[in-house]
Amino acid sequence: MNYSIVKRVLGWLLVFEGIFLLVPTLTAVVYAEWVTLQSILATLLLCVALGGICMLGKPKSNAIYAKEGMVIVALSWIVLSAFGALPF
C-alpha cells in the first residue's frame, strides 16, 4: 500500500477544511463573537499547518488503487469530523 499518497491526499483535505473555515471566521467577525473567533482561528491554523506538513513528501507513485481509495475515504471521514469539531 502506498501510504505516502494517502498522507498527501489527507493533507490536501485538511488544507481545504482550513480554507472552508474562513466562512465561520467571517461570520464570527460580523457578529463580534471574539471567543468563537479565537477557537475557529486556532482550528484553521492547525488544519492548514498539519495539512501542509502532510503534503511535504513526494509519494513513490501517484497511482491510487482501490485499497488506498478505501483508506482515504475512511480516514477522511474520521479526520475531517475530528478537526471540524474542534471549535466546539
Legacy VTK file of the C-alpha trace (Angstrom):
# vtk DataFile Version 3.0
C-alpha trace
ASCII
DATASET POLYDATA
POINTS 88 float
0.000 0.000 0.000
1.205 3.497 -0.864
0.988 5.306 2.484
2.620 8.458 1.141
-0.227 9.115 -1.306
-2.768 8.552 1.486
-0.907 11.052 3.672
-0.708 13.567 0.827
-4.426 13.372 -0.002
-5.369 13.713 3.670
-3.070 16.739 3.852
-4.888 18.340 0.933
-8.219 17.643 2.602
-7.050 19.278 5.836
-5.913 22.366 3.933
-9.288 22.560 2.188
-11.049 22.259 5.535
-8.905 25.107 6.836
-9.890 27.224 3.838
-13.564 26.411 4.363
-13.225 27.551 7.992
-12.853 31.097 6.653
-16.655 31.269 6.311
-17.386 30.849 10.053
-14.429 33.154 10.740
-16.086 35.898 8.729
-19.398 35.216 10.457
-17.763 35.497 13.883
-16.199 38.822 12.892
-19.520 40.197 11.590
-21.351 39.264 14.799
-18.410 40.296 17.054
-18.081 36.914 18.736
-14.430 37.138 19.704
-14.218 33.977 21.814
-15.683 31.941 18.971
-13.315 33.653 16.560
-10.303 32.570 18.603
-11.329 28.914 18.602
-12.118 28.925 14.879
-8.824 30.635 14.014
-6.882 28.171 16.153
-8.554 25.267 14.339
-7.963 26.922 10.966
-4.265 27.362 11.651
-3.950 23.810 12.981
-5.655 22.357 9.892
-3.501 24.327 7.469
-0.287 23.598 9.379
-0.881 19.854 9.725
-2.150 19.634 6.163
0.950 21.409 4.898
3.199 19.059 6.848
1.381 16.031 5.431
1.841 17.310 1.875
5.620 17.784 2.164
6.912 14.421 0.977
6.693 13.229 -2.608
4.824 9.927 -2.972
6.514 6.905 -4.547
3.737 6.648 -7.086
0.756 8.860 -7.875
-1.480 5.869 -8.555
-4.429 5.415 -6.235
-5.815 1.885 -6.224
-8.943 0.567 -4.523
-7.120 -0.195 -1.280
-5.733 3.336 -0.985
-9.082 4.798 -2.004
-10.936 2.986 0.746
-8.367 4.018 3.358
-8.502 7.643 2.165
-12.300 7.746 2.377
-12.424 6.116 5.814
-9.678 8.302 7.272
-11.052 11.463 5.681
-14.385 10.954 7.452
-12.606 10.497 10.767
-10.032 13.275 10.363
-12.414 15.889 8.957
-15.020 15.149 11.641
-12.437 15.408 14.415
-10.934 18.672 13.157
-14.357 20.103 12.313
-15.497 19.512 15.890
-12.506 21.251 17.467
-14.012 24.776 17.601
-16.954 23.445 19.581
LINES 1 89
88 0 1 2 3 4 5 6 7 8 9 10 11 12 13 14 15 16 17 18 19 20 21 22 23 24 25 26 27 28 29 30 31 32 33 34 35 36 37 38 39 40 41 42 43 44 45 46 47 48 49 50 51 52 53 54 55 56 57 58 59 60 61 62 63 64 65 66 67 68 69 70 71 72 73 74 75 76 77 78 79 80 81 82 83 84 85 86 87
